Amino acid sequence: MPRRRLLALAVSAMCVAVPISEASAKRSFGSRALERPMRGADVRIPEPVVENAWRALVAGNFSIAVGDRGLALVSTTMAGFGYGAHILQLDLARETITLRPEPLGWTTKDTHLKASGDRSKIAVVREGSEGEVHMYTTSTDTFTARRVIGDDLSVVAMDGAGSKVLVGPGGYVIGDDLRTLATIPGEGKGVAVSADGTTGYRVQDSTVEVLDLDRAAVVRSIPLPERVGDASGVALSTDGTTLVVVTRNGLSIVPAGNTTLQSP
């Protein structure tokens, strides 16, 4: 049986391996067609071609956070899984978009962004098993801290000054330098933090847990009028009096102070 060779054909930004015989290759491409593959070949693809191929996988924008200097960060998402999405920077005054090469150039399919209340900082949480968190500081336009927590993170909230961050679904309380300040047992479907950084909120299926972030404890619970189900998401009003929770049929609006004592 004649030896087989694989010729890679680039078709619509995808690589398709087509097996053909050595004799067929010589008839089609000439006797010297296989000399270079036999010796080994160094194929250089221009960077714009590679970038265009990856852009074909981008399915849309995933998360956005607006800073206080007229700049916003946007994370894209992509088809499939793993790394292949980007973090983009928007200049809202100039209406320009640039690709941020940091924290690591590429980012995961689902990357969550959350700005502090004063918009001086933006927390960046890469969803995935590593639990990677980055902190972006608007005054210097740089990512100033990085932390690998080692857990599968999917939610993030910050206080008013950006000095305290709550990430989950587990209850990790970290500072703006991403040092661990406390760990609160349990998990949730969404989180929020009060402006002063003392109180956190963690959504369960039929309640919202009220967290004492300084004591790392669940102290109260707020009943919801309907179940959350597979939905996730919660927002706290700027005055700290009202919670808006995404539920399976829409939104539930409840007073943040409408609490019951947590059962021991």
C-alpha positions in Angstrom: 0.0 0.0 0.0 1.5 3.4 -0.9 2.3 5.7 1.9 -0.2 8.3 2.8 0.4 12.0 3.4 -1.8 14.7 5.0 -2.3 18.0 3.3 -3.9 20.7 5.4 -6.3 22.9 3.5 -7.4 26.2 5.1 -11.1 26.5 4.4 -13.1 29.4 5.9 -10.7 29.7 8.9 -10.9 26.0 9.6 -8.2 23.4 9.0 -9.4 20.2 7.3 -7.1 17.2 7.0 -7.5 15.4 3.7 -5.6 12.1 3.3 -4.3 11.4 -0.2 -1.7 9.0 -1.6 1.9 10.0 -2.4 1.3 9.0 -6.0 -1.8 11.1 -6.3 0.0 14.1 -4.8 2.9 13.8 -7.3 0.5 13.5 -10.2 -1.5 16.6 -9.0 1.4 18.8 -7.8 4.5 17.5 -9.4 7.4 15.3 -8.2 8.9 17.9 -6.0 5.6 18.6 -4.2 6.5 16.3 -1.3 10.1 17.3 -0.9 9.4 20.2 1.5 6.9 18.2 3.6 9.4 15.4 3.8 12.1 17.7 5.1 9.7 19.6 7.3 8.1 23.0 6.7 7.9 26.3 8.6 4.6 27.8 7.7 4.2 31.4 8.9 0.6 32.8 9.1 0.3 36.7 9.4 -1.1 37.8 12.7 -4.1 39.6 11.1 -5.2 36.3 9.5 -5.0 34.5 12.9 -7.0 37.3 14.6 -9.6 37.2 11.9 -10.0 33.5 12.3 -10.5 33.9 16.1 -13.0 36.8 15.6 -15.2 34.4 13.6 -15.7 32.5 16.9 -16.8 35.6 18.9 -20.5 35.3 19.6 -21.0 38.7 21.1 -20.4 40.8 24.2 -20.8 39.2 27.7 -20.2 41.8 30.4 -19.5 45.6 30.6 -18.3 47.9 33.3 -17.9 51.7 33.1 -15.1 53.5 34.9 -14.9 57.1 36.1 -12.6 58.5 33.4 -14.8 58.0 30.4 -13.4 54.5 29.8 -15.3 51.2 29.9 -14.2 47.5 29.7 -16.2 45.0 27.7 -15.7 41.2 27.8 -16.6 39.2 24.7 -17.8 35.6 24.7 -17.3 32.9 22.1 -18.6 29.7 20.7 -17.2 26.6 22.4 -15.3 26.7 25.6 -11.9 27.7 27.0 -9.8 30.7 26.1 -10.6 32.6 23.0 -12.5 35.7 24.1 -11.1 39.2 24.6 -11.3 42.2 26.9 -12.0 45.4 25.0 -11.6 49.0 26.1 -14.1 51.6 25.0 -13.3 55.4 25.0 -16.8 56.8 25.4 -15.8 60.3 24.4 -13.8 59.4 21.3 -16.1 56.5 20.5 -13.1 54.2 19.9 -12.5 50.5 20.8 -9.1 48.9 21.5 -8.0 45.5 22.5 -6.5 45.2 25.9 -3.4 43.0 25.8 -3.6 42.4 29.5 -4.3 40.8 31.9 -3.2 37.9 29.7 -4.4 38.8 26.2 -7.0 36.1 25.8 -9.7 35.5 28.3 -12.2 32.8 29.0 -15.6 32.4 27.3 -17.4 34.0 30.3 -15.6 36.8 32.0 -17.5 38.9 34.6 -16.8 42.6 35.1 -18.0 44.8 38.0 -17.3 48.4 38.8 -17.1 49.9 42.2 -19.7 52.4 43.3 -17.4 55.3 42.6 -16.2 53.6 39.4 -12.6 54.0 40.4 -11.9 50.2 40.1 -13.2 47.3 38.0 -13.0 43.7 39.2 -12.5 41.1 36.4 -13.5 37.5 37.2 -12.6 34.8 34.7 -15.1 32.0 35.0 -13.4 28.7 35.3 -11.9 26.2 37.7 -8.8 28.4 38.5 -10.9 31.2 40.0 -8.8 34.0 38.5 -9.5 37.6 39.7 -7.9 40.8 38.4 -8.3 44.4 39.5 -8.3 47.3 37.0 -7.6 50.8 38.4 -9.0 53.6 36.3 -6.7 56.4 37.5 -3.7 54.6 36.1 -5.5 52.7 33.3 -3.8 49.5 34.4 -4.5 46.1 35.9 -2.8 46.5 39.3 -3.5 43.1 41.0 -4.1 39.4 40.1 -5.2 36.5 42.3 -5.9 32.9 41.6 -8.5 31.7 44.2 -8.7 28.1 43.0 -12.5 27.8 42.8 -15.0 28.0 40.0 -16.2 31.6 40.2 -19.2 33.1 38.4 -20.4 36.1 40.4 -18.8 39.3 41.7 -19.8 42.5 43.5 -17.9 45.5 44.9 -18.5 48.2 47.5 -18.6 51.9 46.9 -14.9 52.7 47.0 -13.6 49.4 45.5 -11.9 48.4 48.7 -13.9 45.2 49.3 -14.9 42.6 46.7 -17.3 39.6 47.1 -16.9 36.8 44.7 -18.7 33.5 44.4 -20.7 31.4 44.2 -18.7 30.8 47.4 -18.4 33.7 49.8 -14.8 35.0 49.2 -14.3 38.5 50.6 -11.2 40.1 49.2 -9.6 43.6 49.4 -8.7 45.8 46.4 -5.2 44.3 46.5 -7.1 40.9 46.2 -5.9 39.6 49.7 -8.4 37.3 51.3 -10.2 39.2 54.1 -12.8 36.5 55.0 -14.5 33.4 53.7 -18.2 32.9 54.3 -19.5 29.3 54.1 -22.1 28.4 51.5 -22.9 29.4 47.9 -25.3 31.5 46.0 -26.7 32.5 42.6 -25.7 36.2 42.7 -24.1 38.7 45.1 -24.3 42.4 46.0 -22.4 44.6 48.4 -23.4 47.7 50.3 -21.7 51.0 49.5 -19.8 51.0 52.9 -18.6 47.4 52.4 -20.0 46.0 55.6 -23.0 44.1 54.3 -23.3 41.6 51.5 -26.3 39.9 49.9 -26.2 36.3 48.4 -29.2 35.0 46.4 -30.6 31.5 47.2 -33.5 29.8 45.4 -36.3 31.4 47.5 -34.4 33.9 49.8 -31.6 36.4 49.8 -29.0 35.8 52.6 -27.7 38.9 54.4 -24.0 38.7 55.1 -21.9 40.4 57.7 -18.7 40.8 55.7 -16.6 41.8 58.7 -17.7 38.8 60.8 -17.9 36.4 57.8 -21.3 35.2 58.8 -24.9 34.8 57.4 -27.0 36.9 59.8 -30.4 37.2 58.2 -32.5 36.2 55.2 -34.9 38.0 53.0 -37.8 36.0 51.6 -38.5 36.3 47.9 -42.0 36.3 46.4 -41.1 33.7 43.8 -38.3 31.2 43.3 -35.2 32.0 41.4 -34.8 28.7 39.6 -32.0 28.7 37.0 -31.9 32.5 36.9 -29.1 34.6 38.5 -28.5 38.2 39.2 -29.1 40.8 41.9 -28.7 44.5 42.2 -28.7 46.8 45.2 -30.0 50.4 44.9 -27.5 53.2 45.4 -29.1 54.2 48.7 -28.9 50.6 49.9 -32.7 50.2 50.6 -33.9 48.0 47.7 -32.8 44.8 46.1 -33.8 43.7 42.6 -33.4 39.9 42.0 -33.7 38.1 38.7 -36.2 35.2 39.1 -37.6 32.5 36.8 -40.5 34.7 35.7 -38.9 38.1 35.7 -37.8 40.4 38.6 -38.5 40.5 42.3 -38.1 43.8 44.1 -37.8 43.6 47.9 -36.7 46.0 50.7 -33.1 45.3 51.7 -34.2 45.8 55.3 -37.1 43.3 55.1 -35.2 40.6 56.9 -35.8 37.6 59.2 -33.3 36.2 61.7 -31.3 33.3 60.3 -32.1 30.0 61.9 -29.3 28.7 64.1 
